[in-house]
């Protein structure tokens, strides 16, 4: 599903609210500091997202949540494959990065009622990675 369709359907670009509407459980948990988020599949194949508790109070949580949301919505049936390729820049990671970048652009517009003048504004606001500039 396209990002704009998802945002229009739920009337928000907030990935935490979208996850709630999509019936995806989200928990803030203690994870290794270099691991910001993780998508899991429960025994009944229901996706669950864990976000590192150390980013609970910063805007990076929105980017991480958006990235994991894409995996939960479209890739939960590939959890074994995804786990084997974790850390790589395969197709699933690129899709999640593109989705997260597009969602952060819409979230910025929702939160600030303005379009970010530059990509650098998304980097400063949500921690969007430089490598995601091509999706801006």
C-alpha positions, 0 to 999 in steps of 0.5 A, spaced: 500 500 500 502 506 498 504 511 504 499 516 502 493 511 501 495 509 508 495 516 511 489 518 508 485 511 510 487 513 518 487 520 517 494 521 520 502 520 518 503 518 526 506 510 525 504 509 532 497 510 531 497 507 524 500 501 528 494 501 533 489 501 527 492 496 523 492 491 530 499 491 530 502 491 537 508 495 539 512 495 545 518 499 548 523 494 551 530 494 553 534 492 547 542 492 545 543 500 544 545 499 537 538 495 535 533 501 535 527 497 533 525 490 531 519 486 528 517 480 530 512 475 529 507 472 534 506 464 534 499 466 531 503 470 526 501 476 528 506 482 527 509 485 533 514 491 533 519 492 539 522 499 539 528 500 543 526 504 550 532 508 549 529 512 544 522 513 547 523 520 548 526 522 542 523 523 535 528 518 532 522 513 535 518 515 529 523 513 524 524 507 527 517 505 528 515 507 521 521 502 518 518 497 522 511 498 521 513 497 513 516 490 515 510 488 519 505 490 514 508 487 508 514 482 510 511 479 517 510 472 513 518 473 511 520 473 518 525 468 517 528 470 511 528 477 513 532 475 520 537 472 515 538 478 511 538 483 517 543 488 517 544 488 509 541 493 504 537 488 501 530 489 497 526 489 504 530 494 507 530 499 501 522 498 501 522 499 509 527 505 508 523 508 502 516 507 506 519 511 513 522 517 509 515 518 505 512 517 512 516 522 515 515 527 510 508 527 511 508 526 519 512 533 519 507 536 515 502 534 520 506 536 526 508 542 523 503 544 518 509 546 513 513 542 508 520 541 510 524 546 506 530 541 505 531 534 506 536 536 512 530 538 516 528 531 516 534 529 518 534 534 524 527 532 526 527 525 526 534 522 524 532 520 517 539 517 514 543 521 509 542 515 505 535 516 504 535 522 501 534 519 494 527 518 497 525 525 498 
